[in-house]
Amino acid sequence: MTKTDQDPDTGAEHMPKMKTHRGMAKRIKVTGTGRLKRGTYVKKAVKLKRRRGRQLDVDPTNASTVRKQLGI
């Protein structure tokens, strides 16, 4: 259940802002066309990055969940 705040002047209810899941934001990148890419090995060894290869698209079954967590 989400708590709402009421404006004392108008009595209107305001929902809190959605926050970006910071762990997900560090792992997933959004391309210019809106596709989601995973596999940014920023803190990994060069040898490991070479073996793992290029960035891959996020699986379509997980894409909607990832988009919600990123606030897209």
Backbone bond lengths (Angstrom), bond angles and torsions (degrees), N, CA, C in turn:
res aa  C-N    CA-C-N  psi(-1)  N-CA   C-N-CA  omega(-1)  CA-C   N-CA-C  phi
1 M - - - 1.441 - - 1.524 108.14 -
2 T 1.316 116.87 135.96 1.449 121.93 -178.46 1.517 109.96 -102.82
3 K 1.313 115.77 135.00 1.457 120.75 179.45 1.526 109.13 -85.84
4 T 1.331 115.79 136.02 1.459 120.26 177.27 1.518 109.22 -111.05
5 D 1.311 115.64 155.08 1.460 121.82 176.89 1.516 108.47 -107.30
6 Q 1.332 115.82 144.14 1.453 120.06 177.05 1.512 110.01 -105.04
7 D 1.323 115.34 135.81 1.456 121.23 175.77 1.528 107.98 -75.99
8 P 1.338 119.25 123.20 1.464 120.43 -176.31 1.529 113.47 -64.59
9 D 1.339 117.82 -27.09 1.464 120.15 -178.09 1.527 112.34 -78.50
10 T 1.325 116.05 -50.68 1.462 119.74 -174.31 1.519 112.79 -98.98
11 G 1.313 117.79 -20.53 1.464 121.16 -177.51 1.515 112.95 80.57
12 A 1.330 117.09 3.89 1.463 121.02 -179.88 1.524 109.73 -75.29
13 E 1.325 115.14 146.44 1.460 120.38 179.04 1.522 109.70 -92.15
14 H 1.313 116.46 139.03 1.460 122.75 178.40 1.518 108.42 -119.24
15 M 1.334 115.18 128.72 1.455 119.97 175.87 1.524 108.52 -82.65
16 P 1.325 117.73 146.21 1.463 119.06 177.09 1.530 110.69 -67.18
17 K 1.332 116.24 155.51 1.457 121.10 -179.88 1.520 110.32 -69.30
18 M 1.332 115.69 148.91 1.456 121.07 175.26 1.522 108.25 -78.15
19 K 1.308 117.10 133.61 1.461 120.94 179.32 1.526 109.65 -100.98
20 T 1.315 115.38 142.46 1.459 121.63 177.00 1.517 109.34 -72.18
21 H 1.331 116.56 136.31 1.466 121.47 175.31 1.523 106.90 -73.56
22 R 1.335 117.14 106.75 1.455 121.32 -170.73 1.529 112.75 -64.61
23 G 1.319 118.39 -35.93 1.461 120.46 178.32 1.518 111.52 -63.96
24 M 1.335 116.10 -39.15 1.460 120.66 178.78 1.527 110.29 -69.50
25 A 1.324 117.00 -38.11 1.466 120.99 -179.05 1.525 111.46 -63.87
26 K 1.320 117.21 -29.52 1.459 120.82 179.67 1.524 112.21 -77.52
27 R 1.322 117.53 -22.56 1.457 121.63 -174.24 1.525 113.78 -101.17
28 I 1.318 117.36 -22.48 1.459 122.10 -174.92 1.523 109.33 -117.06
29 K 1.319 116.30 137.15 1.462 121.46 176.20 1.526 108.47 -117.80
30 V 1.336 116.56 143.73 1.457 122.13 178.14 1.524 107.85 -102.35
31 T 1.330 116.33 128.05 1.460 120.68 -179.55 1.523 109.66 -78.53
32 G 1.306 116.72 173.18 1.455 121.44 178.90 1.513 113.03 -63.46
33 T 1.330 116.80 -28.15 1.465 120.97 179.14 1.521 112.07 -89.19
34 G 1.338 117.60 -1.12 1.463 120.88 176.57 1.515 115.04 96.78
35 R 1.338 117.15 1.01 1.464 118.67 177.67 1.517 109.88 -75.19
36 L 1.326 116.34 154.06 1.461 121.97 -179.93 1.518 109.34 -102.57
37 K 1.339 116.54 128.14 1.459 121.65 179.69 1.519 109.10 -114.48
38 R 1.330 116.31 139.47 1.455 120.69 177.40 1.523 108.50 -121.46
39 G 1.327 116.26 164.42 1.449 119.94 175.36 1.498 113.82 97.37
40 T 1.323 117.06 37.52 1.457 119.31 173.77 1.516 107.11 -88.16
41 Y 1.303 116.55 108.15 1.466 121.77 -174.84 1.520 109.58 -96.92
42 V 1.318 116.96 67.16 1.459 121.67 -174.04 1.519 111.74 -66.98
43 K 1.316 117.40 -44.33 1.463 120.50 -174.22 1.532 112.70 -100.07
44 K 1.316 116.51 19.87 1.459 120.12 -177.89 1.527 110.77 -100.97
45 A 1.314 115.30 161.90 1.459 121.57 179.89 1.533 110.32 -69.73
46 V 1.320 116.02 152.86 1.462 121.80 -178.93 1.526 110.33 -60.44
47 K 1.309 117.32 -40.39 1.459 121.58 -179.56 1.530 110.85 -61.23
48 L 1.326 116.59 -41.86 1.459 121.57 179.40 1.530 110.73 -67.10
49 K 1.318 116.76 -41.94 1.466 120.77 179.01 1.526 110.57 -61.41
50 R 1.325 116.60 -40.55 1.455 121.46 -179.54 1.527 110.47 -64.09
51 R 1.333 116.54 -41.98 1.459 120.59 -179.37 1.530 112.25 -68.88
52 R 1.324 115.93 -37.14 1.468 120.02 -177.51 1.524 112.44 -75.00
53 G 1.320 117.47 -26.65 1.459 120.57 176.26 1.512 113.95 85.15
54 R 1.305 115.30 -150.11 1.466 121.48 -171.95 1.524 112.08 -84.23
55 Q 1.341 114.79 173.72 1.456 120.14 176.51 1.522 109.17 -73.05
56 L 1.316 116.20 145.50 1.456 121.84 -179.50 1.519 109.99 -116.18
57 D 1.338 115.93 159.09 1.456 120.17 175.42 1.523 109.64 -72.03
58 V 1.322 115.69 149.85 1.462 121.09 174.35 1.520 107.39 -69.35
59 D 1.321 117.38 141.18 1.456 122.33 -179.79 1.531 109.81 -58.97
60 P 1.323 118.35 136.85 1.473 120.42 -178.13 1.530 114.10 -58.50
61 T 1.327 117.74 -28.99 1.464 119.63 179.16 1.522 111.71 -69.49
62 N 1.324 117.53 -24.68 1.463 121.59 179.60 1.524 113.01 -99.88
63 A 1.308 117.96 -9.46 1.465 121.48 -172.40 1.524 112.53 -60.84
64 S 1.335 118.03 -40.92 1.468 119.48 -177.82 1.524 111.03 -66.31
65 T 1.326 117.54 -39.06 1.465 121.45 177.84 1.520 110.75 -64.77
66 V 1.318 116.41 -43.19 1.465 121.26 -179.55 1.526 110.15 -64.17
67 R 1.331 116.78 -42.14 1.470 120.44 178.97 1.526 111.68 -61.33
68 K 1.326 117.34 -40.55 1.470 120.70 178.08 1.522 110.80 -63.98
69 Q 1.331 116.78 -42.28 1.459 120.28 -178.68 1.524 111.87 -68.86
70 L 1.333 116.59 -29.38 1.459 120.47 178.58 1.529 111.94 -85.50
71 G 1.318 116.88 -11.41 1.459 120.44 -179.83 1.511 113.09 77.70
72 I 1.322 116.73 28.30 1.472 121.49 -178.86 1.516 108.70 -93.78
